[in-house]
Amino acid sequence: MRVVDSSPAPEAPRRLVVELGRKTAEDLAWLVEADNLNKTTVVNRAVQVLRRVMEAQHHGGSVTIEDPVRGKTETFVIV
């Protein structure tokens, strides 16, 4: 009897070169420093969050952000 592994092979990493504006580069540096993460992890998480937000919007939903420091609640919309 032969057992065949039918699970998909791990995906090969893909390299991406991007040009960031000054503010975005500063934000990325802040995120890397704030949570001691690498840039790849920050970008991967950002893409995952953006997808979830856009999926919610496509289905008529929204994302609400509560900021207790500023005492504000905002609806986050990507246009």
DRENTORKOL-3810 file (N, C-alpha, C; in nm, 4 decimals):
REM DRENTORKOL-3810
@n.u->0.0845; n.v->-0.1173; n.w->0.0000; ca.u->0.0000; ca.v->0.0000; ca.w->0.0000; c.u->0.0889; c.v->0.1234; c.w->0.0000
@n.u->0.0556; n.v->0.2169; n.w->-0.0863; ca.u->0.1324; ca.v->0.3404; ca.w->-0.0972; c.u->0.0463; c.v->0.4561; c.w->-0.0516
@n.u->0.0999; n.v->0.5398; n.w->0.0382; ca.u->0.0281; ca.v->0.6565; ca.w->0.0873; c.u->0.0789; c.v->0.7782; c.w->0.0116
@n.u->-0.0139; n.v->0.8521; n.w->-0.0435; ca.u->0.0218; ca.v->0.9720; ca.w->-0.1187; c.u->-0.0224; c.v->1.0938; c.w->-0.0401
@n.u->0.0698; n.v->1.1853; n.w->-0.0197; ca.u->0.0384; ca.v->1.3098; ca.w->0.0514; c.u->-0.0316; c.v->1.4036; c.w->-0.0467
@n.u->-0.1596; n.v->1.4286; n.w->-0.0237; ca.u->-0.2356; ca.v->1.5133; ca.w->-0.1156; c.u->-0.2420; c.v->1.6590; c.w->-0.0714
@n.u->-0.1740; n.v->1.6920; n.w->0.0396; ca.u->-0.1750; ca.v->1.8314; ca.w->0.0831; c.u->-0.0937; c.v->1.9153; c.w->-0.0155
@n.u->-0.1363; n.v->2.0392; n.w->-0.0363; ca.u->-0.0655; ca.v->2.1223; ca.w->-0.1331; c.u->0.0769; c.v->2.1515; c.w->-0.0849
@n.u->0.1654; n.v->2.1605; n.w->-0.1802; ca.u->0.3042; ca.v->2.1943; ca.w->-0.1468; c.u->0.3099; c.v->2.3360; c.w->-0.0917
@n.u->0.4022; n.v->2.3616; n.w->0.0001; ca.u->0.4136; ca.v->2.4978; ca.w->0.0523; c.u->0.4447; c.v->2.5949; c.w->-0.0611
@n.u->0.3854; n.v->2.7097; n.w->-0.0524; ca.u->0.4039; ca.v->2.8094; ca.w->-0.1566; c.u->0.5415; c.v->2.8735; c.w->-0.1426
@n.u->0.6064; n.v->2.8950; n.w->-0.2536; ca.u->0.7363; ca.v->2.9617; ca.w->-0.2518; c.u->0.7173; c.v->3.1095; c.w->-0.2218
@n.u->0.8062; n.v->3.1666; n.w->-0.1424; ca.u->0.7955; ca.v->3.3111; ca.w->-0.1139; c.u->0.8071; c.v->3.3917; c.w->-0.2425
@n.u->0.7421; n.v->3.5040; n.w->-0.2431; ca.u->0.7498; ca.v->3.5936; ca.w->-0.3580; c.u->0.8161; c.v->3.7226; c.w->-0.3134
@n.u->0.9016; n.v->3.7735; n.w->-0.3966; ca.u->0.9721; ca.v->3.8980; ca.w->-0.3660; c.u->0.8951; c.v->4.0139; c.w->-0.4286
@n.u->0.8860; n.v->4.1231; n.w->-0.3539; ca.u->0.8138; ca.v->4.2409; ca.w->-0.4004; c.u->0.8979; c.v->4.3639; c.w->-0.3693
@n.u->0.9175; n.v->4.4454; n.w->-0.4681; ca.u->0.9898; ca.v->4.5707; ca.w->-0.4485; c.u->0.8876; c.v->4.6825; c.w->-0.4615
@n.u->0.8796; n.v->4.7679; n.w->-0.3603; ca.u->0.7825; ca.v->4.8770; ca.w->-0.3633; c.u->0.8510; c.v->5.0095; c.w->-0.3365
@n.u->0.7908; n.v->5.1137; n.w->-0.3872; ca.u->0.8386; ca.v->5.2484; ca.w->-0.3604; c.u->0.7382; c.v->5.3126; c.w->-0.2653
@n.u->0.7839; n.v->5.3491; n.w->-0.1469; ca.u->0.6963; ca.v->5.4077; ca.w->-0.0458; c.u->0.7166; c.v->5.5577; c.w->-0.0383
@n.u->0.6065; n.v->5.6273; n.w->-0.0184; ca.u->0.6169; ca.v->5.7695; ca.w->0.0079; c.u->0.6762; c.v->5.7924; c.w->0.1464
@n.u->0.7149; n.v->5.9151; n.w->0.1753; ca.u->0.7796; ca.v->5.9477; ca.w->0.3022; c.u->0.6938; c.v->5.9084; c.w->0.4212
@n.u->0.5657; n.v->5.9443; n.w->0.4205; ca.u->0.4766; ca.v->5.9158; ca.w->0.5340; c.u->0.4588; c.v->5.7656; c.w->0.5527
@n.u->0.4394; n.v->5.6931; n.w->0.4432; ca.u->0.4217; ca.v->5.5485; ca.w->0.4529; c.u->0.5491; c.v->5.4825; c.w->0.5040
@n.u->0.6651; n.v->5.5279; n.w->0.4588; ca.u->0.7924; ca.v->5.4742; ca.w->0.5074; c.u->0.8082; c.v->5.5011; c.w->0.6571
@n.u->0.7677; n.v->5.6195; n.w->0.7020; ca.u->0.7733; ca.v->5.6517; ca.w->0.8454; c.u->0.6777; c.v->5.5620; c.w->0.9242
@n.u->0.5579; n.v->5.5414; n.w->0.8706; ca.u->0.4605; ca.v->5.4537; ca.w->0.9370; c.u->0.5131; c.v->5.3107; c.w->0.9463
@n.u->0.5745; n.v->5.2623; n.w->0.8394; ca.u->0.6312; ca.v->5.1277; ca.w->0.8397; c.u->0.7422; c.v->5.1171; c.w->0.9446
@n.u->0.8284; n.v->5.2162; n.w->0.9495; ca.u->0.9366; ca.v->5.2157; ca.w->1.0490; c.u->0.8790; c.v->5.2164; c.w->1.1906
@n.u->0.7720; n.v->5.2935; n.w->1.2123; ca.u->0.7087; ca.v->5.2979; ca.w->1.3446; c.u->0.6517; c.v->5.1616; c.w->1.3818
@n.u->0.5838; n.v->5.0976; n.w->1.2874; ca.u->0.5257; ca.v->4.9662; ca.w->1.3131; c.u->0.6332; c.v->4.8619; c.w->1.3436
@n.u->0.7419; n.v->4.8649; n.w->1.2695; ca.u->0.8526; ca.v->4.7717; ca.w->1.2925; c.u->0.9094; c.v->4.7920; c.w->1.4329
@n.u->0.9288; n.v->4.9155; n.w->1.4695; ca.u->0.9863; ca.v->4.9476; ca.w->1.6014; c.u->0.8877; c.v->4.9199; c.w->1.7152
@n.u->0.7627; n.v->4.9539; n.w->1.6953; ca.u->0.6630; ca.v->4.9438; ca.w->1.8025; c.u->0.6426; c.v->4.8008; c.w->1.8503
@n.u->0.6414; n.v->4.7060; n.w->1.7593; ca.u->0.6149; ca.v->4.5670; ca.w->1.7972; c.u->0.7328; c.v->4.4744; c.w->1.7723
@n.u->0.8485; n.v->4.5341; n.w->1.7426; ca.u->0.9700; ca.v->4.4563; ca.w->1.7186; c.u->0.9460; c.v->4.3486; c.w->1.6119
@n.u->0.8842; n.v->4.3904; n.w->1.5018; ca.u->0.8550; ca.v->4.3009; ca.w->1.3903; c.u->0.9467; c.v->4.3340; c.w->1.2739
@n.u->0.9520; n.v->4.2450; n.w->1.1762; ca.u->1.0259; ca.v->4.2801; ca.w->1.0557; c.u->0.9295; c.v->4.3371; c.w->0.9520
@n.u->0.9836; n.v->4.4008; n.w->0.8517; ca.u->0.9001; ca.v->4.4663; ca.w->0.7500; c.u->0.8101; c.v->4.3671; c.w->0.6775
@n.u->0.8606; n.v->4.2476; n.w->0.6516; ca.u->0.7817; ca.v->4.1472; ca.w->0.5816; c.u->0.6567; c.v->4.1115; c.w->0.6607
@n.u->0.6712; n.v->4.0927; n.w->0.7907; ca.u->0.5565; ca.v->4.0592; ca.w->0.8760; c.u->0.4553; c.v->4.1726; c.w->0.8763
@n.u->0.5028; n.v->4.2959; n.w->0.8862; ca.u->0.4125; ca.v->4.4115; ca.w->0.8873; c.u->0.3350; c.v->4.4190; c.w->0.7564
@n.u->0.4034; n.v->4.4029; n.w->0.6438; ca.u->0.3363; ca.v->4.4107; ca.w->0.5135; c.u->0.2379; c.v->4.2949; c.w->0.4969
@n.u->0.2768; n.v->4.1732; n.w->0.5361; ca.u->0.1847; ca.v->4.0596; ca.w->0.5264; c.u->0.0579; c.v->4.0846; c.w->0.6078
@n.u->0.0729; n.v->4.1350; n.w->0.7292; ca.u->-0.0437; ca.v->4.1631; ca.w->0.8133; c.u->-0.1293; c.v->4.2738; c.w->0.7534
@n.u->-0.0654; n.v->4.3759; n.w->0.6987; ca.u->-0.1394; ca.v->4.4881; ca.w->0.6392; c.u->-0.2247; c.v->4.4404; c.w->0.5227
@n.u->-0.1700; n.v->4.3529; n.w->0.4392; ca.u->-0.2458; ca.v->4.3006; ca.w->0.3251; c.u->-0.3635; c.v->4.2177; c.w->0.3743
@n.u->-0.3427; n.v->4.1361; n.w->0.4780; ca.u->-0.4504; ca.v->4.0545; ca.w->0.5319; c.u->-0.5621; c.v->4.1410; c.w->0.5900
@n.u->-0.5258; n.v->4.2462; n.w->0.6612; ca.u->-0.6265; ca.v->4.3363; ca.w->0.7194; c.u->-0.7014; c.v->4.4098; c.w->0.6082
@n.u->-0.6298; n.v->4.4591; n.w->0.5091; ca.u->-0.6946; ca.v->4.5292; ca.w->0.3979; c.u->-0.7952; c.v->4.4392; c.w->0.3279
@n.u->-0.7590; n.v->4.3142; n.w->0.3058; ca.u->-0.8530; ca.v->4.2224; ca.w->0.2415; c.u->-0.9791; c.v->4.2060; c.w->0.3248
@n.u->-0.9638; n.v->4.1866; n.w->0.4564; ca.u->-1.0808; ca.v->4.1686; ca.w->0.5434; c.u->-1.1701; c.v->4.2924; c.w->0.5418
@n.u->-1.1105; n.v->4.4102; n.w->0.5453; ca.u->-1.1882; ca.v->4.5347; ca.w->0.5426; c.u->-1.2635; c.v->4.5458; c.w->0.4103
@n.u->-1.1953; n.v->4.5188; n.w->0.3004; ca.u->-1.2600; ca.v->4.5312; ca.w->0.1697; c.u->-1.3685; c.v->4.4265; c.w->0.1507
@n.u->-1.3477; n.v->4.3055; n.w->0.2017; ca.u->-1.4525; ca.v->4.2030; ca.w->0.1952; c.u->-1.5759; c.v->4.2486; c.w->0.2720
@n.u->-1.5550; n.v->4.3046; n.w->0.3902; ca.u->-1.6672; ca.v->4.3533; ca.w->0.4702; c.u->-1.7415; c.v->4.4637; c.w->0.3952
@n.u->-1.6682; n.v->4.5552; n.w->0.3361; ca.u->-1.7303; ca.v->4.6649; ca.w->0.2623; c.u->-1.8083; c.v->4.6134; c.w->0.1414
@n.u->-1.7540; n.v->4.5161; n.w->0.0715; ca.u->-1.8227; ca.v->4.4614; ca.w->-0.0458; c.u->-1.9546; c.v->4.3951; c.w->-0.0075
@n.u->-1.9649; n.v->4.3510; n.w->0.1165; ca.u->-2.0879; ca.v->4.2873; ca.w->0.1634; c.u->-2.1755; c.v->4.3846; c.w->0.2435
@n.u->-2.1466; n.v->4.5137; n.w->0.2326; ca.u->-2.2279; ca.v->4.6142; ca.w->0.3002; c.u->-2.1883; c.v->4.6387; c.w->0.4439
@n.u->-2.0815; n.v->4.5776; n.w->0.4898; ca.u->-2.0363; ca.v->4.5956; ca.w->0.6277; c.u->-1.9390; c.v->4.7106; c.w->0.6395
@n.u->-1.8894; n.v->4.7271; n.w->0.7596; ca.u->-1.7904; ca.v->4.8311; ca.w->0.7853; c.u->-1.7038; c.v->4.7884; c.w->0.9024
@n.u->-1.5993; n.v->4.8644; n.w->0.9249; ca.u->-1.5088; ca.v->4.8398; ca.w->1.0369; c.u->-1.5128; c.v->4.9635; c.w->1.1256
@n.u->-1.5364; n.v->4.9418; n.w->1.2532; ca.u->-1.5412; ca.v->5.0520; ca.w->1.3479; c.u->-1.4179; c.v->5.0469; c.w->1.4374
@n.u->-1.3550; n.v->5.1615; n.w->1.4541; ca.u->-1.2361; ca.v->5.1713; ca.w->1.5381; c.u->-1.2712; c.v->5.2567; c.w->1.6593
@n.u->-1.2499; n.v->5.2007; n.w->1.7766; ca.u->-1.2722; ca.v->5.2743; ca.w->1.9006; c.u->-1.1379; c.v->5.3209; c.w->1.9539
@n.u->-1.1246; n.v->5.4501; n.w->1.9774; ca.u->-1.0000; ca.v->5.5072; ca.w->2.0278; c.u->-1.0268; c.v->5.5682; c.w->2.1646
@n.u->-1.0015; n.v->5.4936; n.w->2.2726; ca.u->-1.0310; ca.v->5.5431; ca.w->2.4058; c.u->-0.9435; c.v->5.6624; c.w->2.4459
@n.u->-0.8256; n.v->5.6740; n.w->2.3888; ca.u->-0.7369; ca.v->5.7860; ca.w->2.4215; c.u->-0.7979; c.v->5.9176; c.w->2.3731
@n.u->-0.8505; n.v->5.9160; n.w->2.2519; ca.u->-0.9124; ca.v->6.0365; ca.w->2.1951; c.u->-1.0609; c.v->6.0449; c.w->2.2270
@n.u->-1.1161; n.v->5.9374; n.w->2.2814; ca.u->-1.2582; ca.v->5.9366; ca.w->2.3118; c.u->-1.3444; c.v->5.9387; c.w->2.1868
@n.u->-1.2962; n.v->5.8717; n.w->2.0814; ca.u->-1.3681; ca.v->5.8737; ca.w->1.9535; c.u->-1.3948; c.v->5.7327; c.w->1.9041
@n.u->-1.5024; n.v->5.7203; n.w->1.8295; ca.u->-1.5312; ca.v->5.5987; ca.w->1.7551; c.u->-1.5462; c.v->5.6400; c.w->1.6092
@n.u->-1.4725; n.v->5.5729; n.w->1.5210; ca.u->-1.4746; ca.v->5.6078; ca.w->1.3804; c.u->-1.5086; c.v->5.4844; c.w->1.2971
@n.u->-1.5786; n.v->5.5068; n.w->1.1873; ca.u->-1.6010; ca.v->5.4012; ca.w->1.0907; c.u->-1.4907; c.v->5.4114; c.w->0.9868
@n.u->-1.4209; n.v->5.3021; n.w->0.9683; ca.u->-1.3059; ca.v->5.2966; ca.w->0.8787; c.u->-1.3543; c.v->5.2556; c.w->0.7405
@n.u->-1.3318; n.v->5.3421; n.w->0.6420; ca.u->-1.3765; ca.v->5.3153; ca.w->0.5053; c.u->-1.2585; c.v->5.3308; c.w->0.4101
@n.u->-1.2433; n.v->5.2341; n.w->0.3217; ca.u->-1.1382; ca.v->5.2421; ca.w->0.2186; c.u->-1.2070; c.v->5.2716; c.w->0.0872
@n.u->-1.1649; n.v->5.3779; n.w->0.0220; ca.u->-1.2252; ca.v->5.4165; ca.w->-0.1063; c.u->-1.1293; c.v->5.3944; c.w->-0.2195
END
